[in-house]
């Protein structure tokens, strides 16, 4: 059908534009990164062979910027090489170690995400049904996010022990708030005339919730889920630090930071792996939204 063809062309064009923008941003970051090192970093000494071509290049930057030194800001190619070199001496390649750590952290973040999402949705439903409870407890929900996570994490570890379950609870702590706020807004987003119609048909509260409020809240919930997916990864990584768990990304960040002077590129590679894990979780939520809604709902921006 012509309409479908136009829609498909527009969708394909938008994807190409997004990919081009992402590529442009990455190229800009590389140029700015290496440009700063060329202007104010440590002297460049490149003596190697690339594809059979001998490269001999030396350059002394005109300025000296401590932030652009090889310790603070390694070269892009040095960070890229760190992924294929052993993470530890005589150990497995870094990409394999980082992949195993990312999967471990993903498990913690996934459990925390599910717990936080269920708690946030439950609080939203309770607050919608009782404005008295909303006025009484919503200030405490908001105040809970004002407490630094670095102070909450050790308390949770003390109560629940050094295990991945306590990390999941820390992750849930960061997850439930955006879901609560979005659920509260989405559950009230239906057309007022629809509420009048349901009341005129003597619909029960459960019917109003399942057939009107929840469907209307779907776009709002997925916005919160995307935010919470990234927050769950952050919470899991931070939660691994007081736990002393070495299997996850947080443990690798702590370990590589202790030996940063001898191998700064390993810490940068670990940070990149953490960022990719967060992007993968957000992308998984976006994919689930596309598959479950299939364009039936209007997109809501955060």
N, C-alpha and C positions, 0 to 999 in steps of 0.2 A: 504494500500500500504506500502511496506517496508520503503520507504523514509519517509513517514509521521510518521510511527511508531518510526523510529530513531529520527526524529525531536521532537516528543512528549516526548520520553524518555530523550533526552537532555534537553528539557525545564523543565521537572519535576525534573531532577537532579540539574539543576541550581537553581531552586526555593528552593529545600531542602538545598543546599549549602548556599544560601543567608539567609534563616531562621536560619540555624545553626550559621552563622557568627553573625547575630543580637543577638541571644541568648547568644553567647559567649561574645560579647561586653557588654551586660547587666550584665552578671554574673561577668565580670571583674570589671565593675564600682561598683557593690555592694561590692565586695571583697576589692577593693581599698578604698572605702568610709568607710566601717566599720573597715577595717584594720587600717586606719589612726586614727579613733576614739579609737580603742583598744590600740594603741601605744601612742597617745598624746592627747586624748580627756578628757572629764570629767569622774569621776569614774562611773562604771557601777553598777547599783543596780537593778537586775531583780528578783522580787518576785511576781510570778503569777502562775496561773494554765493554762496549755495548753493541751487540749484533755484529761482532767482528770489527767494529770501528773503535779505534783508540781515542779516548777522551783525556786530555790533559788541560785542566783549567784551574787557575788560581785567581782569587779576587779578595782584595782587602776593602771592606765596607768603609765609606767615608765617615760614618758616624758610629757611635758605640751606645747601643741601647741594651741595658741588662735584660729587658723582657724579651729581646730577640736572640739571646744567646742559645747555644745548642743545648744547654741544660734546661732552660725555661721553655724553649720553643724548638724542638727538634725539626729537622727537615721532613717534609711530607714523605719522601721516599724512604727515609729511615723508619718512620712509623709504619709505613706499608710493609717494609721488610720484617718488622717485628712480628707480624702475624704468621710468617712462615718459619721463623727461627724458633728454637726451643724456648719455652717460657722460663724454664729453669735449666741449669746446666745438665746436659745428658738426659733431659726430659722430653715430653711430648711437644709437638709443634704448638705454638701459642694459639693458633686458631682452634685446635682441638680442645685445649684446656679452656679457652674462653667459651666455646660452644657448650661444653659440659657444665660450666659454671652458670651460663645463661639459662640452660634448661632447669637447673636446680633453683635458681632465683625465680624463674617463670612459674614453677610449681607453687612457691610461696606466694607470689603475687596473684596467681589465679585464685587460690583459696581465699586470700584476703579480699580480692575483688568481689568474689561471689558473696562472701559474708557481709562486706560493706554495702553491696548493692541491695541485698535482701533487707538489711537493717534500715538503709535509707528509704527504700520503698515502703517498708512497714511503718516507719515513722511518718512518712508523707500521708499514708492512708489514715493513720490515727489522727493526725493533725487536721486533715480535711473533714473528718467526721466529728471532731470536737474542737471548736475554736477555743474553748477554755483550756484544754490541754496544750494547744498550740501557743497560746499566750503565756502559759506557765512554763513550758519546757523549751520552746524555740530559742529563747535567749541563752540557755545553757548549751544548746547545740552549737550556736554561733560562737559562744565563748570557748568551747572546747577546741576550736581551730586557732584560737589566739595563743594557746600554750605551745611553745616550741617542741617539735617532735623529738629533738635530741634529749629533752628532759623526760618525756613520756616513755621513750623506748627502754631505758634501764629499769624503770618501775615495772613495766610489763614483763621484762625478762626475769626480774626478781620474783614476781608472782607466779609465772608460768614456766620458769626454767629455761635453760639453754637448749632450746629445740626449735625446729623450723616452725612449729605451731605458734610460738610466741611471735615469730617474725610475721606470720600470716595475720595475726591480730594487729600488729603495728601497721601493716599494710591496709587492713580493714579500717583502721582509725582514720587514715587519710582518704579512704574511698567513700565512706558513708555520707559525708557532708554535701558534696555536690549532687549526689543522688537525692538526698532529702529535699534540698532546695528546688531542684528541677521537678521532682515528683509532686511537690506541693503546688508548684505553678501549673504543671501539666494537668493534674487532676481537676483543676478548676478552669481549664482552658476551653471546655466544650461550650457550644452555643447555648446561651440562656434559654432560648426557645426549646432546645432539646430537653433541658431539665424540666421545663413546664410540661412538655409532652409526657415525659416519664411519670411526673407526679399525677397527671390527669388519668393515666392508665393504672394508677395504684401500684407502681413498681416498687419492689423492695429495695433496701439499701444495697444489698448484694447485687441485684440486677443493675442498679444505677452504676455501681462500681465496675462490674465486669463488662457491661455492654455500652457504657457511655464514658465514664471517667478514664479507665485504663486505655481504651483505644485512642482517646484524645491526647493522652499523656505520652504516647509512644515516641513522637519526635523529640519531645523534651527529655525523655529518659535516655535516648541514644546520645544526645548531646552530653548529658552527664556521664554516660558510660565511657565515652571517648576521653573525657577529662579524667575520670576515675581510673581508667586503664593505665594512663601514664603515671598518675599518682600512686597506684598500687605498686608499680615497679620501683618508684622512688622510695616508698615506704619499706619495701622488701630489702632494698640495698642498704638503707640506713639502719633497718632493724638487724641486719647481719653483723653490724659493727660491734655493738655491746654484747651480742651473743657469742662472738668469737668463732662464728661458723666460717670455715675456710673453703667450703665447697661452692659457695655462691660468688656472684660478682662482687659483692661488698667485701668479702674476705680477700679476693684478689686485689681490689683497690687498696685495701689496708696493707697487704703484703708488698705490692709494688711501690707504694708510697714510702715504705721504710727503706727501700733500696733505690730511691729515685735518682740519686746522684750517679750511680753506676749504670742505670738503665732507664732514663726518663721515657724512652719510647714505649716501654712496656706499660707504664701507667696511662699514656695517651691511648694506646691500643685497647686497654681495658675500659677506659672512658668511652671510646667509640663503640665498643661492644655493648656497654650499658645503654647508650643512646639508641643503637639499632634494636635492642630488646624492647625499649619503650615504643619505638616506632612500629615494631612488629605487633605489639599488643594493641596499639591504637588502630593499626590497619586491620587487625582481626575483627575488632568491634565494628569498624566501618563496613567491612565485608559482610558481617552478620546482619547489619542494618539493611544493606542493599538486598541480601537474599530474603530476609524476612518481610520487609515492607514492599519491595519491588515497585517503588515509586508511588505507592498508594497514599503516602503522607507528604505534606508540604515540609520542605526542609526548614529546620529551625536553627538559627545561628546562635552560638553561645553569647 
